Amino acid sequence: MQMLPVLIPKEKPPINVVGDVGGKIAIIVDDMIDQAESFVAAAEILKERGAYKIYAMATHGLLSADAPKQIEESCIDEVMLLWKLKFFACYSILDDLRHVVAKWLSCRTGQY
């Protein structure tokens, strides 16, 4: 009898919003966007709670299946994918990444 590996989908915890997002910019951050269902679901909850802009940020954007279409049709205003910026040789990855993210956010919010 041959045994084949079983693929079990990763169970995702329920989405919780901590604090009041009404009238604010919301930023969803994760390590990867593969299938966009969880990002879109989180964005819908944030919009329902009053966030007026919603940004999604991830290091890797695999964007499988119809993820690009789901994001395009969602209430997510913009997605920033960092991919693999060549920070591996840097001694201070967080400092460099912090400046990239800060510049991106400041350009989107108009707060320089």
LOTORNU-825774 format. One line per 10 residues: their letters; for each residue x, y, z of N, C-alpha, C, O. Coordinates in Angstrom, 3 decimals. Each point is the difference from the previous one (the first is absolute). Example, Ala and Ser with C-alpha at 12.3 -4.5 7.8 and 13.67 -1.06 7.14 Angstrom:
<sites>
as	13.190:-5.690:7.800:-0.890:1.190:0.000:0.900:1.200:0.000:1.036:-0.019:0.665  -1.386:1.069:-1.385:0.820:1.190:0.060:-0.770:1.090:0.730:0.509:1.108:0.169;
</sites>
This chain:
<sites>
mqmlpvlipk	0.843:-1.175:0.000:-0.843:1.175:0.000:0.895:1.247:0.000:0.889:0.147:0.838  -1.148:0.737:-1.793:0.800:1.211:-0.108:-0.685:1.144:0.751:-1.197:0.236:-0.164  1.969:0.463:0.983:-0.538:1.135:0.767:0.361:1.290:-0.721:1.164:0.232:-0.326  -2.136:0.582:0.084:0.225:1.300:-0.634:-0.134:1.094:1.049:-0.784:-0.131:0.940  1.540:1.202:-1.096:-0.136:1.091:0.976:-1.376:0.645:-0.097:-0.586:0.104:-1.078  0.101:0.316:2.205:-1.300:0.659:0.073:0.227:1.490:0.210:0.729:0.415:0.901  -1.359:0.368:-1.741:0.094:1.457:0.147:-1.231:0.505:0.732:-1.126:-0.164:-0.467  1.348:0.767:1.594:-1.092:0.536:0.804:0.123:1.517:-0.005:1.046:0.534:0.367  -2.107:0.173:-0.781:0.089:1.454:-0.024:0.258:0.578:1.390:-0.505:-0.501:1.004  1.293:1.551:-0.973:0.301:0.672:1.261:-1.266:0.666:0.531:-0.662:0.755:-0.713;
ekppinvvgd	0.339:-1.037:1.948:-1.184:0.606:0.601:0.347:1.415:0.451:1.009:0.230:0.665  -1.862:0.701:-1.041:0.265:1.395:0.329:-0.846:0.426:1.192:-1.174:-0.357:0.094  1.770:1.118:0.811:-0.775:0.478:1.154:-1.011:1.052:-0.448:0.141:0.573:-1.080  -1.157:-0.317:1.898:-0.969:1.042:-0.359:0.668:1.371:-0.041:0.992:0.243:0.687  -1.547:0.639:-1.497:0.544:1.352:-0.139:-0.530:0.869:1.125:-1.209:0.085:0.211  2.112:0.558:0.508:-0.377:0.913:1.079:0.567:1.380:-0.288:1.131:0.130:-0.468  -1.913:0.892:0.746:0.470:1.375:-0.114:0.132:0.537:1.416:-0.953:-0.034:0.778  2.122:0.523:-0.455:0.247:0.556:1.329:0.023:1.515:-0.131:0.796:0.552:-0.760  -1.662:0.112:1.497:-0.037:1.454:-0.033:-0.993:0.531:-1.013:-0.643:-0.758:-0.725  0.533:2.073:0.690:-0.941:0.695:-0.868:0.714:0.418:-1.283:0.966:0.761:0.047;
vggkiaiivd	-1.436:-1.256:-1.189:0.608:0.363:-1.279:-0.832:1.032:-0.753:0.350:0.391:-1.114  -1.440:0.045:1.715:-0.884:0.965:-0.655:0.734:1.284:-0.364:0.619:0.637:0.852  -0.696:-0.263:-2.142:0.626:1.225:-0.468:1.515:-0.066:-0.098:0.659:1.035:-0.098  -0.103:-2.232:0.122:1.461:-0.152:-0.009:0.456:-0.822:-1.202:-0.802:-0.628:-0.691  2.107:0.652:0.465:0.620:-0.850:-1.011:0.356:-1.327:0.665:0.634:-0.028:1.054  -1.047:-1.061:-1.680:0.298:-1.329:0.536:1.050:-0.664:-0.879:-0.033:0.113:-1.225  0.961:-0.805:1.867:1.062:-0.693:-0.718:-0.020:-1.460:0.425:0.154:-0.315:1.180  -0.345:-0.576:-2.154:0.016:-1.438:0.247:1.399:-0.490:-0.371:0.464:0.234:-1.116  0.205:-0.911:2.045:1.371:-0.454:-0.230:0.078:-1.512:0.193:-0.526:-0.547:0.969  1.194:-0.113:-1.910:0.223:-1.436:0.117:1.296:-0.337:-0.719:0.560:0.836:-0.710;
dmidqaesfv	-0.093:-2.047:0.892:1.248:-0.391:-0.652:-0.203:-0.322:-1.475:0.933:0.133:-0.792  -2.147:-0.559:0.409:-0.197:-0.452:-1.366:-1.466:0.153:-0.400:-0.898:-0.209:0.815  0.666:0.573:-2.072:-1.345:-0.056:-0.570:0.040:-1.090:-1.062:0.654:0.141:-1.034  -1.363:-1.224:1.307:-0.090:-1.079:-0.977:-1.397:0.063:-0.590:-0.201:0.574:-1.071  -0.745:-1.147:1.750:-1.392:0.189:-0.379:-0.491:1.157:0.846:0.321:0.069:1.186  -1.070:0.815:-1.748:-0.277:1.281:0.653:-1.239:0.014:0.881:-0.389:1.065:0.481  -0.240:-2.202:-0.255:-1.262:0.006:0.749:0.124:0.649:1.369:-0.853:0.801:0.383  1.906:-1.136:0.361:0.116:0.549:1.361:0.269:1.498:-0.031:-0.515:0.726:0.850  1.302:-0.243:-1.800:0.238:1.438:-0.124:-1.292:0.730:-0.345:-0.305:1.040:0.583  -0.455:-1.587:-1.532:-1.251:0.626:-0.415:-1.008:-0.015:1.150:-0.692:0.992:0.225;
aaaeilkerg	0.604:-2.101:0.501:-0.926:-0.083:1.139:0.378:1.011:1.083:-0.871:0.657:0.569  2.164:-0.536:-0.288:0.450:0.980:0.997:-0.319:1.415:-0.456:-0.432:0.828:0.802  0.640:-0.545:-2.077:-0.288:1.339:-0.533:-1.485:0.329:0.106:-0.365:1.130:0.323  -0.486:-2.106:-0.589:-1.444:0.231:0.103:-0.403:0.330:1.428:-0.827:0.884:0.228  1.404:-1.588:0.727:-0.300:0.281:1.411:0.478:1.399:0.373:-0.716:0.746:0.668  1.922:-0.391:-1.098:0.534:1.341:0.301:-0.868:1.083:-0.622:-0.250:1.027:0.633  -0.216:-1.237:-1.862:-0.859:0.979:-0.676:-1.321:0.128:0.743:-0.499:1.107:0.200  -0.071:-2.243:0.213:-1.254:0.024:0.766:0.158:0.765:1.311:-0.941:0.637:0.472  2.129:-0.704:0.108:0.268:0.689:1.268:0.411:1.447:-0.200:0.285:0.694:0.975  -0.246:-0.216:-2.230:0.203:1.423:-0.237:1.353:0.439:-0.503:0.234:1.202:-0.120;
aykiyamath	0.678:-2.125:-0.183:1.297:0.409:-0.556:-0.246:0.644:-1.362:-0.766:-0.530:-0.804  1.406:1.662:0.540:-0.260:0.675:-1.268:1.019:-0.349:-1.077:-0.266:0.222:-1.181  1.401:-0.751:1.544:0.987:-0.512:-0.950:0.534:-1.302:0.557:0.196:-0.136:1.208  0.041:-0.827:-2.097:0.521:-1.290:0.435:1.164:-0.382:-0.898:-0.139:-0.111:-1.218  1.293:-0.088:1.850:1.191:-0.443:-0.702:0.348:-1.409:0.481:-0.210:-0.344:1.163  0.738:-0.448:-2.065:0.477:-1.337:0.351:1.485:-0.059:-0.321:0.437:0.481:-1.045  0.330:-1.071:1.944:1.442:-0.117:-0.190:0.410:-1.439:0.271:-0.468:-0.631:0.948  1.359:0.123:-1.806:0.531:-1.348:0.196:1.402:-0.061:-0.593:0.334:0.746:-0.921  0.464:-1.633:1.455:1.344:-0.182:-0.530:-0.052:-0.700:-1.350:0.661:0.420:-0.950  -1.441:-1.480:0.869:-0.055:-0.804:-1.218:-1.401:0.039:-0.582:-0.980:-0.165:0.726;
gllsadapkq	0.880:0.379:-2.012:-1.288:-0.006:-0.679:-0.080:-1.143:-0.987:0.342:0.170:-1.170  -0.787:-1.335:1.620:-0.140:-1.135:-0.906:-1.211:0.177:-0.911:0.038:-0.346:-1.181  -1.108:0.889:1.747:-1.215:0.331:-0.737:-0.489:-1.148:-0.884:-0.087:0.130:-1.221  -0.231:-1.255:1.863:-0.484:-1.190:-0.699:-1.436:0.179:-0.474:-0.737:0.872:0.461  0.378:-1.729:-1.392:-1.368:-0.094:-0.523:-0.523:1.372:-0.414:0.615:0.685:-0.818  -1.747:-0.289:1.383:-0.585:1.283:-0.392:0.240:1.092:1.049:-0.792:0.935:0.118  1.872:-1.053:0.632:0.315:0.996:1.038:0.090:1.421:-0.549:-0.555:0.906:0.622  1.225:-0.654:-1.756:0.052:1.377:-0.510:-1.393:0.581:-0.263:-0.265:1.164:0.298  -0.613:-1.985:-0.857:-1.369:0.464:-0.271:-0.743:0.280:1.300:-0.704:1.004:0.111  0.860:-1.895:0.883:-0.656:0.213:1.295:0.455:1.297:0.643:-0.813:0.750:0.539;
ieescidevm	2.112:-0.484:-0.595:0.527:1.238:0.590:-0.525:1.211:-0.770:-0.409:0.995:0.598  0.425:-1.086:-1.913:-0.471:1.112:-0.841:-1.460:0.342:0.285:-0.377:1.172:-0.009  -0.437:-2.180:0.259:-1.434:0.205:0.244:-0.322:0.272:1.468:-1.158:0.241:0.341  2.152:-0.276:0.519:-0.225:0.183:1.437:0.066:1.481:0.368:0.199:0.865:-0.852  -0.371:-0.605:2.132:0.100:1.367:0.494:1.429:0.354:0.420:0.220:1.034:0.631  0.744:-1.880:-0.975:1.407:0.316:0.267:0.437:1.074:-0.997:-0.127:-0.174:-1.212  0.641:1.280:1.738:0.393:1.110:-0.867:1.310:-0.262:-0.727:0.149:0.370:-1.165  0.792:-0.998:1.837:1.289:-0.243:-0.626:0.729:-1.123:0.735:-0.178:-0.195:1.203  0.997:-0.533:-1.951:0.790:-1.087:0.564:1.471:0.306:-0.233:0.393:0.364:-1.108  0.425:-0.513:2.155:1.448:0.147:-0.118:0.621:-1.368:0.228:-0.184:-0.612:1.052;
llwklkffac	0.918:0.143:-2.046:0.725:-1.259:0.125:1.483:0.310:0.025:0.518:0.652:-0.907  0.166:-1.114:1.937:1.426:0.283:0.140:0.851:-0.999:-0.760:1.171:0.262:-0.278  -1.750:-1.407:-0.062:0.741:-1.075:-0.659:1.238:-0.317:0.797:-0.067:-0.168:1.218  1.172:0.087:-1.875:1.249:-0.262:0.701:0.961:1.113:-0.352:0.940:-0.187:-0.773  -1.185:1.328:1.342:0.931:1.105:-0.202:1.354:-0.433:0.529:0.059:-0.723:0.995  0.989:1.122:-1.602:1.318:-0.536:0.325:0.523:0.556:1.318:0.981:0.742:0.047  -1.671:-1.127:1.017:0.391:0.429:1.335:0.829:-1.058:0.712:0.453:0.230:1.122  -0.245:-1.373:-1.741:0.652:-1.090:0.702:1.435:0.340:0.406:0.497:-0.522:0.998  0.166:1.383:-1.751:1.381:0.355:0.318:0.081:1.150:1.002:1.078:0.312:0.505  -2.192:0.301:-0.225:0.010:1.160:0.901:0.114:-0.459:1.447:-0.572:-1.021:0.382;
ysilddlrhv	1.299:1.765:0.405:0.116:-0.361:1.414:-1.239:0.405:0.772:-0.275:-0.550:1.066  -0.473:1.501:-1.592:-1.183:0.467:0.707:-1.215:-0.073:-0.919:-0.430:1.011:-0.557  -0.107:-2.190:0.406:-1.138:-0.198:-0.897:-1.185:0.857:0.434:-0.639:0.638:-0.837  0.342:-0.616:2.118:-1.178:0.729:0.468:0.105:1.481:-0.266:-0.999:0.621:-0.364  2.167:-0.026:0.529:0.150:1.423:-0.280:-0.284:0.295:-1.465:-0.730:0.941:-0.311  1.299:-1.734:-0.595:-0.208:0.223:-1.426:-1.458:-0.210:-0.385:-0.569:0.808:-0.734  -0.030:-1.869:1.214:-1.379:-0.301:-0.311:-0.935:1.063:0.574:-0.992:0.371:-0.627  1.315:0.108:1.809:-0.821:1.038:0.621:-0.057:1.238:-0.884:-1.058:0.618:-0.115  2.171:-0.239:-0.515:0.020:1.179:-0.868:-0.802:-0.222:-1.280:-0.679:0.912:-0.470  0.753:-2.114:-0.096:-0.774:-0.316:-1.204:-1.487:0.102:0.296:-0.744:0.635:-0.748;
vakwlscrtg	0.313:-1.253:1.829:-1.413:-0.003:0.372:-0.461:1.408:0.373:-1.085:0.417:-0.407  1.878:0.312:1.164:-0.372:1.363:0.402:-0.170:0.902:-1.218:-0.945:0.787:-0.060  1.838:-0.891:-0.899:-0.095:0.829:-1.209:-1.260:-0.359:-0.780:-0.716:0.887:-0.464  0.441:-2.180:0.319:-1.192:-0.427:-0.719:-1.261:0.530:0.683:-0.892:0.530:-0.662  0.821:-0.672:1.982:-1.190:0.462:0.723:-0.134:1.515:-0.050:-1.105:0.517:-0.167  2.216:0.201:0.309:-0.080:1.459:0.001:-0.465:0.525:-1.357:-0.714:1.000:-0.062  1.108:-1.660:-1.018:-0.458:0.404:-1.330:-1.499:-0.241:-0.166:-0.680:0.766:-0.683  0.161:-1.832:1.307:-1.421:-0.332:-0.137:-0.875:0.864:0.895:-1.129:0.320:-0.370  1.617:0.055:1.514:-0.833:0.742:0.952:0.167:1.505:-0.125:-0.798:0.755:0.555  1.821:-0.306:-1.274:0.234:1.435:-0.136:0.656:0.610:1.223:0.064:1.224:0.111;
qy	0.423:-2.041:0.809:0.658:0.487:1.204:1.493:-0.267:-0.134:0.472:-1.112:0.238  0.253:2.141:-0.619:1.448:-0.176:-0.235:0.792:0.320:1.226:1.228:-0.093:-0.015;
</sites>
